[in-house]
Amino acid sequence: MAAVEREEHASIASTASAYPLILLLIVVMLLAVSCAGKTSDGERVLRLATTTSTNDSGLLDALLPSFESEYNARVDVVAVGTGQAIALGEAGDADVILVHARAREEAFVAEGHGTARSDVMFNDFVIVGPTDDPASITGIPLASDALASIAATEATFASRGDDSGTHSKELSLWDAAGMSSDPDAGWYKSLGQGMGSTLNYSNEVGAYTLTDRGTFLAQGDSLQNLRVMVGGASIDDNADPSLLNPYGVIPVNPDKGGIDAELADRFVEWLTSIETQEQIEIFGIESFGQPLFYPDSMAWRNR
Amino acid sequence: METLGRSFADAVGLLWNMDPALIETVVLTLEVTLVALVIALVIGIPVGAAIGLTRHLPGRWLIVPLIYTGMGLPPVTVGLFTYLVLSNQGPLGGLGWLFTPAGMIVAQTIIALPLVVGLTMAAVQGVDPNLPVQMVSLGATRRQVASVTLLEARVGVTAAVVAAYGAIISEVGAVMLVGGNIEGETRVLTTAIVLETRRGNFALAMALGIILLSLAFLTNFAFHRLQVHQGVR
């Protein structure tokens, strides 16, 4: 009798101890279902791999809601360096890429990773530096001449060093200045970081760096020790055409599998349409007193 | 799969060729991690032992939860704090330690310290409470009591060392912010992995990850041999 009682006790105890586990399982499953459920009402998901500049400037936040409501879609933005954005496209982990490195974009299409490249917009690069300007580059019209002067005076220069579109541009400017950037020189600091971090570094140590104007303006308040030295006060004042920075959009080749090619094509159509291009044209005027990007799609040029 | 396979080949290739940039990165990684670890141990073990051995510590109700919270400090927050303190505008900006290995050591010491203190405290508390009482009755000094108790608790104390080492050698948020990932100056294995991932060099990034893990394994293996040597398994 006593033994039966004890047995009953034990079985009750084991059921009781299993309750929390079962409860936990149910909660986890409910959570998983609710997360997956977001897309179950016919909403489609577009995976956009892009560079930090389009995201950090706030441009995508301003533009994307109209696409999302028009096509009942959600855009998942992965903002990374141009190198990683292209790699994501090559691996088929993105449906469409929006980047700025012309030569590599063309190679991406030529190698069959993307279907076609379309012009979207451009912005421009500027060289910023410490207010005391030890290399005396303020007002030099051409970026390559300014870099030559920085190298001659061995003033500290911070390089993105991360294979980003900005880094590619910097390397081509050193090339144009007739010298190779030498990471072993003590004044040349290769950071391997994003634009924001590189600007913070330059502001702290008093270094020159090449930046897109948008990120510099967006971060302006925290960069008290830096000034634009080459590139002028706005894109209209930029005297060096080699500092212009075109952005292209490329749908990823649907042969890779798992690609929503139809939605990617709609996205390209929408991004290059006159209506969206008009939004790009006015973006930033309110916050920064000047636009950060200039529309440049085929439709816009032919309007 | 192809990327994964290539990363193993890359890891072996990098090590085989003694790639100079890699050697530099590995040396700096070990230097920063070990210096931070030693500082954290020198401060943390005595403090942890003292807290563990003092039965009627005033404010224990607050100190212990604070240490436990510190054991889970997000490295990036520690990095941000250290950055602001060492920045030009910060209170210790005059040291010029921002974007130098010295600054990285400061951040990693802050991360490691609560782990060492907390786990040492727990290990010491796990020792038979009669031991200190008996030793005192035999006329032992406080210092002697502490060292014998620590010896008794050596398995737990070694766990503290291993946990702190693992936390800081694999940490990326703080060293990225404070060090700046400058090539040849402050680039360590974890920040190099982030950089190569951003570049889209996934195989190389994974290869660096394998090297980091091997490094961690070798050190932990050495720690364990030490334990076995002490008669603990």
Interface residues (C-beta under 8 A of the other chain):
Chain A: V80 G81 G83 Q84 A85 I86 A87 L88 E90 G161 D162 D163 S164 P183 D184 K189 S190 L191 G192 Q193 G194 S197 Y201 E204 V205
Chain B: S87 N88 L98 F99 M176 G180 N181 I182 E183 G184 E185 R187 T191 A192 L195 T197 R198 R199 G200 N201 F202
